[in-house]
Amino acid sequence: MASSATKQFVTPAGKPVYGVLAQFATPADLYHAAEKVRDAGYAKWDTFAPFPVHGLDEAMGVKRTRLPLVVGLCGLSMAVIGLLFQTWVATEGYGTVVQAKPLGSWQTFIPVTFEFGVLGTAFSALFGMLIANVLPRWHHPLFSSDRFLKVSDDAFFVAIEAGDPKFDAGQVRAMFTQMGAVNVELITDDE
């Protein structure tokens, strides 16, 4: 029976390898590097910049998220649940005449229905974003790189993870060097 375990990369010192991090000088260099990494067929990689780089999503080949559909469906579902709950309470549970309107009059249910919809939308957006981004994550291996700490100021990076099926540290380093990376370093996962 064949094992489907992924390859584990370690340094000569025995530390597990997270991936290879490359620094680029300008947003244009980052953009072109992202195109080349995408075209090389890597699946587990990301780019990092101190500000949004126009068109970087397309250069990376990022597909649209389904989060807006999930958020919309959750918000609509919660609004319907709120309306049905109020209808049941007003007609079956505790029938109370409000402002001389008949039992189950929908006009009185609008504010609470709206708030249920807003609440469902807000919570589904929050939890959907956390799940999609695999958060909370208290430590990331890239934070061990002193150069990477400049990403919030003036540096541009591409990181390819060791968990990628095509990952080979030597080939990735050579590819980044060919692309004109300012610096290329191996990142270990020191948890």
C-alpha positions in Angstrom: 0.0 0.0 0.0 1.5 3.3 -1.1 1.9 6.2 1.4 0.3 9.5 0.4 2.4 11.5 2.9 3.9 14.7 1.7 7.7 15.2 1.5 9.2 16.7 4.6 12.1 19.1 4.0 14.6 19.7 6.7 17.8 21.7 7.0 21.2 20.0 7.7 20.6 21.0 11.4 17.3 19.1 11.4 14.9 22.1 11.4 11.8 21.7 9.3 11.7 24.0 6.2 8.8 26.3 5.8 9.8 27.6 2.3 11.9 30.0 0.4 11.4 33.8 0.7 12.6 36.3 -2.0 12.7 40.0 -1.7 12.2 42.3 -4.7 13.1 45.9 -5.1 9.9 47.4 -6.6 6.2 46.7 -7.0 6.8 46.1 -10.7 9.4 43.5 -9.9 7.0 41.8 -7.5 4.3 41.8 -10.1 6.5 40.2 -12.7 7.8 37.7 -10.2 4.2 36.7 -9.3 3.5 36.1 -13.0 6.5 33.9 -13.3 5.8 31.9 -10.2 2.2 31.4 -11.3 3.3 30.3 -14.8 5.8 27.9 -13.2 2.9 26.0 -11.7 3.4 26.5 -8.0 0.2 26.2 -5.9 1.3 27.1 -2.3 2.8 30.6 -2.4 2.0 34.2 -1.6 3.1 37.7 -2.2 3.6 40.4 0.5 3.7 44.2 0.0 3.4 47.3 2.3 0.5 48.6 0.1 -2.0 47.1 -2.5 -0.3 46.5 -5.8 -2.8 47.0 -8.7 -3.3 43.9 -10.7 -1.4 41.6 -8.4 -4.4 39.3 -7.9 -4.5 38.6 -11.6 -0.8 38.2 -11.8 -1.0 35.6 -9.1 -4.0 33.8 -10.7 -6.2 34.3 -7.6 -9.8 33.2 -8.2 -12.8 35.1 -6.8 -13.9 34.0 -3.4 -17.3 32.6 -2.7 -17.5 34.5 0.6 -19.9 37.1 -0.7 -22.3 34.3 -1.7 -22.0 32.7 1.7 -22.5 36.1 3.5 -25.6 36.9 1.3 -27.2 33.5 1.9 -26.6 33.7 5.7 -27.9 37.2 5.9 -31.0 36.3 3.9 -31.5 33.1 6.0 -31.3 35.0 9.3 -33.8 37.6 8.0 -36.2 34.8 7.1 -35.7 33.1 10.5 -36.3 36.4 12.3 -39.5 37.0 10.3 -40.8 33.5 10.9 -40.0 33.6 14.6 -41.8 36.9 15.0 -44.8 35.6 13.0 -45.0 32.5 15.2 -44.7 34.6 18.4 -47.3 37.1 17.3 -49.9 34.5 16.1 -49.3 31.2 18.0 -47.0 31.9 21.0 -48.1 35.1 22.6 -50.7 36.7 20.4 -50.7 40.4 21.2 -52.5 43.2 19.4 -49.9 45.9 18.5 -51.1 49.4 17.4 -54.6 48.0 16.7 -53.2 45.9 13.8 -54.4 42.3 13.3 -52.3 39.4 14.7 -49.3 38.6 12.4 -49.3 42.0 10.7 -45.9 42.1 8.9 -45.3 45.8 9.3 -44.3 45.5 12.9 -41.8 42.8 12.1 -39.6 44.8 9.7 -37.1 46.3 12.2 -36.3 43.0 13.8 -36.2 41.2 10.5 -33.7 43.8 9.2 -31.6 43.5 12.3 -31.5 39.7 12.1 -30.3 40.0 8.5 -27.6 42.4 9.4 -26.5 40.3 12.4 -26.4 37.1 10.2 -24.4 39.0 7.5 -21.9 40.4 10.0 -21.2 37.2 11.8 -21.0 35.1 8.6 -18.5 37.6 7.1 -16.4 37.6 10.2 -16.3 33.9 10.7 -16.0 33.2 7.0 -13.0 35.5 6.7 -11.3 33.9 9.7 -11.9 30.4 8.3 -10.7 31.4 4.8 -7.5 33.0 6.1 -6.8 30.2 8.6 -6.9 32.6 11.5 -6.1 33.0 14.3 -2.5 32.0 13.8 -0.4 33.2 16.6 3.0 32.7 14.9 4.0 32.5 11.3 7.4 31.2 10.2 8.0 34.2 8.0 8.3 36.4 11.1 11.6 34.8 11.9 13.2 36.6 9.0 14.6 40.0 9.9 14.2 41.1 6.3 10.5 40.2 6.2 9.8 42.6 9.0 10.4 45.4 6.5 7.3 44.3 4.5 5.1 46.7 6.4 7.5 49.6 5.5 9.2 49.4 2.1 9.9 45.8 1.0 8.2 43.4 -1.5 8.3 39.6 -1.0 7.3 36.3 -2.6 7.3 33.1 -0.5 6.9 29.6 -1.9 6.0 27.0 0.8 7.8 23.7 1.2 4.3 22.0 1.2 4.0 22.7 -2.6 4.2 19.6 -4.7 6.7 21.2 -7.0 8.9 22.5 -4.2 12.7 22.0 -4.5 14.7 24.5 -2.5 17.6 24.7 -4.9 15.3 25.2 -8.0 13.2 27.8 -6.2 16.3 29.7 -5.1 17.7 29.6 -8.7 14.3 30.7 -10.1 14.2 33.7 -7.7 17.8 34.7 -8.5 17.0 34.6 -12.2 14.0 36.8 -11.6 16.3 39.5 -10.1 15.5 39.0 -6.4 17.4 41.3 -4.1 17.7 38.6 -1.5 16.7 34.9 -1.3 16.6 33.0 2.0 15.4 29.6 3.3 12.8 30.0 6.0 12.6 27.3 8.8 9.5 26.5 10.8 10.8 26.9 14.4 7.4 26.7 16.1 
